[in-house]
Amino acid sequence: AMEKSYASMFLLLVAISCALAKDVGKKETKETTAKPKLPQTLSRGWGDQLIWTQTYEEALFRAKHSNKPLMIIHHLDDCPHSQALKKVFAEHKDIQKLAEKFILLNLVYETTDKNLSPDGQYVPRILFIDPSLTVRADITGRYSNRLYAYEPSDISLLYSNMQKALKLMKTEL
């Protein structure tokens, strides 16, 4: 009877140490695969030379106090549509230049602010907010079912919407 309990105790210890070893192994691979991503800035690839804000709250504060419009890009790292839009956005010289006139924020998570999802939570979606902290519902993309969505082929529309956001701001304030 004693031997039986030793044997089951031994098996239990083996099982536990195997399980722990698996976790340790997992952690190491997670860290080693994540390491190259560390230098990634707040731009998340949308324009590394641009100045991006870290949080929605910071972006609102800076928009209000700098008197610049805020451009918020909702996207996800594993969304092919987001990835495709990011690529054309980052490579579009005129957009990158114009973006310097904005307070910029790109989010890979939803905020609790319902104003940022006026017609639903989908990605990619781009909203403009003026310095009075009003979401510009009048600056939309070309899809009636996802008003703030942009595809890579809509990049010139996005550019003109950015110009519109700047122009509206100047005429209204």
C-alpha positions in Angstrom: 0.0 0.0 0.0 2.9 2.3 0.9 4.6 1.6 -2.5 1.3 2.4 -4.3 1.0 5.8 -2.7 4.7 6.6 -3.4 4.2 5.6 -7.0 1.1 7.8 -7.4 2.8 10.6 -5.6 5.8 10.2 -7.9 3.5 10.2 -11.0 1.7 13.3 -9.7 5.1 15.1 -9.3 6.1 14.1 -12.8 2.8 15.4 -14.2 3.1 18.7 -12.3 6.7 19.3 -13.4 5.8 18.5 -17.0 3.0 20.9 -16.9 5.2 23.6 -15.3 7.9 22.9 -17.8 5.4 23.4 -20.7 4.4 26.8 -19.3 8.0 27.9 -18.9 8.6 26.8 -22.5 5.6 28.7 -23.7 6.6 31.9 -21.9 10.1 31.8 -23.4 8.8 31.4 -27.0 6.2 34.1 -26.5 8.9 36.5 -25.3 11.3 35.6 -28.0 8.7 36.0 -30.7 7.5 39.3 -29.2 11.0 40.8 -28.8 11.5 42.1 -32.4 8.2 43.9 -32.0 9.4 46.0 -29.1 10.9 48.9 -31.1 7.5 49.5 -32.7 6.4 53.0 -31.9 2.9 54.4 -31.3 2.6 54.7 -35.1 2.1 50.9 -35.3 3.3 51.3 -38.9 0.9 54.1 -40.0 3.7 56.6 -40.3 6.8 56.2 -38.1 7.9 59.8 -38.6 4.5 61.2 -37.5 3.8 62.1 -33.9 1.1 59.8 -32.5 -0.7 60.2 -29.2 -0.9 57.2 -26.8 -4.4 57.4 -25.5 -7.8 58.8 -26.5 -7.8 61.1 -23.5 -4.4 62.5 -24.4 -5.5 62.9 -28.1 -8.6 64.9 -27.0 -6.6 67.1 -24.7 -4.0 67.8 -27.4 -6.7 68.5 -30.1 -8.4 71.0 -27.8 -5.3 72.8 -26.7 -3.4 72.8 -30.0 -6.5 73.8 -32.0 -5.8 70.9 -34.4 -8.3 68.4 -35.6 -7.9 64.8 -34.3 -7.8 61.8 -36.7 -8.5 58.5 -35.1 -7.8 55.3 -36.9 -9.4 52.1 -35.5 -7.7 49.0 -36.8 -6.5 45.5 -35.8 -3.1 43.9 -36.3 -4.6 40.7 -37.6 -7.2 42.3 -39.9 -6.2 42.1 -43.6 -8.3 45.2 -44.5 -6.5 47.2 -41.7 -3.1 46.0 -42.9 -3.8 46.9 -46.5 -5.1 50.4 -45.6 -2.1 50.9 -43.3 0.3 50.1 -46.1 -1.1 52.6 -48.6 -1.6 55.2 -45.8 2.1 54.9 -44.7 3.4 55.0 -48.4 1.2 57.9 -49.5 3.6 60.9 -49.3 0.8 63.6 -49.4 -1.2 61.9 -46.7 1.9 61.6 -44.5 2.6 65.3 -45.0 -1.0 66.4 -44.4 -1.2 64.1 -41.3 1.4 66.4 -39.6 -1.4 69.0 -39.3 -3.5 66.6 -37.2 -3.4 65.2 -33.7 -3.1 61.5 -34.5 -4.2 58.4 -32.7 -4.5 54.8 -33.9 -6.3 52.3 -31.8 -6.2 48.5 -31.8 -9.0 48.4 -29.1 -12.4 50.1 -28.8 -12.9 53.0 -26.5 -15.9 53.3 -24.2 -16.8 56.5 -26.0 -19.9 55.7 -28.1 -19.2 58.8 -30.3 -16.3 56.9 -31.8 -18.6 54.1 -33.1 -21.6 56.1 -34.4 -22.5 53.3 -36.8 -20.9 50.3 -35.2 -17.5 48.9 -34.2 -15.7 47.8 -37.4 -12.2 48.1 -38.6 -10.6 49.9 -40.3 -12.5 53.0 -39.5 -11.3 56.6 -39.5 -13.0 59.4 -37.7 -12.2 63.1 -37.5 -12.8 65.1 -34.4 -12.5 68.9 -34.4 -10.9 70.9 -31.5 -14.3 71.6 -30.0 -14.3 67.8 -29.5 -17.1 67.2 -31.9 -17.0 64.0 -34.0 -17.3 65.0 -37.6 -20.2 62.8 -38.7 -20.2 64.8 -42.0 -16.8 63.4 -43.1 -17.4 59.9 -44.3 -16.1 57.3 -46.7 -18.1 55.9 -49.6 -19.8 53.0 -47.9 -23.4 53.6 -46.7 -23.3 50.6 -44.4 -19.9 51.5 -42.8 -19.7 55.3 -43.0 -16.1 55.6 -41.7 -14.5 52.7 -43.5 -11.8 53.2 -46.1 -10.4 50.6 -48.4 -6.9 51.0 -50.0 -8.6 52.1 -53.2 -10.2 55.0 -51.2 -6.9 56.6 -50.3 -7.6 59.7 -52.4 -11.0 60.1 -50.8 -9.3 59.8 -47.4 -6.8 62.5 -48.5 -9.6 64.8 -49.5 -11.5 64.1 -46.3 -8.3 65.1 -44.3 -8.2 68.3 -46.3 -11.9 68.8 -45.6 -11.4 68.3 -41.9 -8.8 71.0 -41.9 -10.8 73.4 -44.0 -14.1 72.9 -42.0 -12.2 73.6 -38.9 -10.8 76.9 -40.2 -14.2 78.1 -41.4 -16.1 77.1 -38.3 -13.8 78.2 -35.5 
